[in-house]
């Protein structure tokens, strides 16, 4: 039985797990993620009209990051969509599995396509870290290090067919492995045993959260969701401006071509006695409330608190200082940083 668990906060040593992300390989169990199989004559055309990125141009082995927007251009769900030739594989955060499955299923009777929930048929193990490509190369006797983002291919690991997709989840080289559920324990055992020489170890949510905030990557349901327009959440790679019509396109295109979002997700260095809670308000030097923190953590690399926050577009200059408040209580100070908090 595998020691990996999707609900594990840590495996006993958060700092060592963090070091695996930055210098070796983090082995992270993300199996609860939603995995939907879309097939049939009109599958591509149908999905292309619902998401923000170009699905029609995907060739077999290609993938893309895409958003399911609502009419206001706000994020309903973020998805990784892969073309596996005979079907499309849609991978979603677990919180969106039932919602998107229900939305897509409503259209099946009227179109020539089929939707199947294959979430329980595949485990999802993510390898994140600078040596992830080396380990996969050793396990599959082939190179994966040069795979572009969201490329996917079928590999053999422990005598099992595994779909390997390139996906950076926390600022390092990364790969997602879609493993048939019955083969998952054997594949995980091989990854962990062979991975020791590459610095691989199981990593829980605590270390992963530190790394992804350092990298400035928004988390659905925390830093991104239906409260925010897609471009406010810096999900620019999820949007095509040439693909044609889709739900919410008018709002997103208007913002892109005529200006910029009213607020943007940015990284902050925090000077406070503790990590500020979600919802902590940010006040500018002129006394105006200009933002709100969505997530925070103590950075291991910087040895200080850091945060992600939405800030008004007039207060986005690097180095801008803010006061942290909860109600009328001042909690500390914060400084806006340009780009990711940790640059790799």
N, C-alpha and C positions, 0 to 999 in steps of 0.2 A: 504493500500500500504506500502511495506517495506521501511524502511529508509536506508537499505543497498544498496550500489552502487559499482560496480566493478571499477569504474573510480574515486572514492573518494580519494583525496590525504590525507585528514584527516577529522575527525568529530568534530574539534574545540579545541582539547586538545591532542597534540601529546604525551606529557609526560604521561598523564593518559592512553592513548592507549598503550604506551610502557609498562607501569606498568601492564596492563591487560595481555600482552603477558608473562611477567616474573613471575607474581604472581597470576593471575586469569585465564581468558580465553579471547582470541581475537577471535571475530567473523568476518571473512573476506570473502567478496564476490569475488569468482574467476570464476564466471559463464561463462565468455567469453572463458574459456579453451576449447580446442578441445576435443571432446568425440566421438570416433569411435567404432562401433560394428562390429566385425569380426566373421563370423560364417561359418559353412559348414564343409564338410568332411576333407578337406585339410587345414583348417584355421591355425591350430597350426603348422603343418609342414612348411607351407609357411612362416609364420611370423618368425619362429625360424631361417630360413636361412637369414633373413634380419637384425636381431638385435643382440646386443652383449651379451645378457644374455640368460639363458636357459628357454625357454618358454615350451618346451615339458615336463619338469618335474613338472610343476605346477598342483596341484590338485585343485578341486573345492574349492573356498575360499582362494586360494593362490594368491599372486601378486608378482611382481618383478619390480625393476627399470632397465631399459634397454635403450640403445642408438641405434639410427639408424646411423651407420657410413657410410662414403663414402669409396672409394677404398684406400685412403690414411690414413684411420683410424681416420679421423677428424669428429667432431660431426655435423651431419645434424639436428638431433632432439633428445631430451630426452623424454622418455615416461614412464608412469606407466602402466603396463599391468596386468590386473586382470582376473582370470579364474572364470567365473560365470556359469560354467558347460555347459550350452547350447550355450554360446558364450564367446568371449574374449572382454573385455572392455579396450580400449586404451585411456588413458588421456594424453594430450599434452599441452604444452604452446600454448596460442592463436596464437602466431606468426608462429607456425608450422602447424596449422590446415589444411590449403589449400594445403600446400606442401606435407605433408604425405598422405593426402587423395588422391591427384592426383597420387602420386607414387604407392600407393597400388592398386588404381582402374585400373591402366594399365594392371595389371596381372590377373584381374578377368576373362576375357574371356578364358584364358588358364588353369585355375585351378578350382577345385571344392570347391569354397568358395565365400563368399559374403561380401562386405564392405558397411556399412551404416553410414552416418554422423548423429549422434544423439545429436550433440552439443546443438541444440536448444530445445531438449526434456528434458534435465536435467539442473537444476541449480547446481552449485558447491559451497557449503559453507564450509569453512575450520575453524575448531576450534583448536586454537593453544594456549597452556598454560598448566601449571602444574595441573589445576583442570578440564581440558577438559574431562577426563575419568569419573570424578565424575558426571558432568552434564549429560553426555550421559547415564550413569548408572541410574540416576534418571529419565530421559526421557523414557528409554526403559525397565526399570525394569530388567536390566541384566548387567553383568559386561563386560566392554570393556577394562579396564585398562591393562590387561595382553596380549592384542593382539600384536603379533609380527609385525614388520614393513611390510607394504603392504598386510597384511591380510585383507580380506573383508568379510562382512556378511550383510545380509538383516535384517533391524530392522523396527519397527513400531514407528513413531513419529507423533503425531497429526493425528492419523488415516490414515497415509500415509506410504507406503513402501519406505524405504530409504536405499540405499547402503552405509554402513559405512566402510571406509578404513583407516587403521592406516598409517599416513604419517607425519613425522616431517619436517616442512618447515622452521623453524627458531630457532632450537636449543632447543625446548621444546617438551613435549608430544603433539602430534597432530593427528587430524582425519579429513578426507575429507568426506563430505556428498554429495552424488549424489541424488538429490531430483527431482522427476517429476516436470516439470516447472509449471504445473497448481496448484500443492500443495505447491510450494515454499513460497508464502507469509504467509500461515498458519504455516508452519514449522518454518520459521524464527521468527515469532511472539512468538511462544512457546519457542524457544531457548533463545530469548532475555528476555522474561518476567521471565521464570523459572531460567534463568542464572544469574539474579541479585544477588541471594544469594551465587553464586560461583565466583563473581567478573567478570562476562562476560560483554563485551561491544563491539559495532562495532569498528573496527580498519581499518584505511585507509593505503594507500601505504607508507606514510612517516614513520610511526612507524614500519611497517613491514620491510621496507628496512633497518632501523637501526638494528633490531634484526637479520636479516638474514646475514648481513655483520659481525656483532659481532660473529655469529656462523660459519663464514667461508663458507657459502653455496653459490656456484656460481649461478648466474642468467643467463638464456639463452638470447643470444643477447647482453649481457653485459660482463660477465665473462667467458662465454662458448659459443662455436659456431664453424663454419666451418674454423675459423682461427687457431683452436687448436685441437691437437690430444686428444682423450678422456682421456688418462692417465695424460696428462699435466694439465687437469682441475680438477684432484683429484676425478674423477667419478669412482673410483675403484669398488664400489658396483654395478655398472651397467655392469660389465664384468664377464663372466664365461670363465675359461681357460680349461674347460673339455667338453664343449657342442658340439664341432665339428665345422664345417666350417660355416662361415657367411661372408658377405661383409666387407672387411677391416680387417679380422682376422689376416692375416699374419703380417701386420705392428704392430698391437697391441700386438700380442704374442711375436714378436721379441723384442720389447722394454721391455716387462715384464720379459722375461727369460734371456735376454742377457745384461741388463743394466738398465738405467732409462731414462725418457724423457729428452730432451735437456733443458726444462724449466718446472717450476712447479708453480701452483697457491698458494700464501702464504698471510698471514695477516701481516699488518704493523701498528705500532704505529707511528703517524705523528706529527711532531712539525712544524707547519706552521701557517700563519695568517688566512688561510681559507682551506676548504677541497680541495685537489688537484683534478683537472679535469681528466676525462678519457683520457689516452694518455700521461699523465705526465711521463717523463722519469726518470729512476733511475740510478744513477752513483755510482759505488763502490769507496772505498778509493783509489784504484789504478788508478782511472781516467777512467775506462772502463764503457761504457753504458751496463748495465746488466739486465735491466727490464723495465716494463711499468705498470702503474696503470690502472686498469679496472673499479673500482668503489670505492667510498669513502663517508664518512658521519661523522657527529659528534656523537660519542657514548654517550648515556645518562648514562650508567653504569660507564664508565671511565671518563666522562667529558673531552674528548679530541677527536681530529680527528683520524680516523682509515681508513684503506684502504685494498683492495685486489689487488694483483699485480702478474704478471708473472715475475719470476726471473730465471736467468741462473742457471743451476744445481750446478755450482761451488761456488755459493754464497748463500747457503741455511742454513748456521749455525745460530741458534737462537742468537740474539744479534748483528748480523751484521748490520753495519750502512750504510746508503745511503744518497746521496744528491739528492733532487728533482729539476728537471730542466724542463723548457718549452723553447725550443730553447737554447739560451745561458743564459737565466735568471734563477738564483737560487731562488727557492721558499721555501726552508726549508730542514728539515732533516726527515729521517724515520728509524725505527728500526724493524728488522724482529722478529716476535714472533713465538714460537713453538705452533702448534695446533691452536684451535679456539681462537679468541681474548677474548671471554668471555667463561669461562669453567663452564658448568652447571652440 
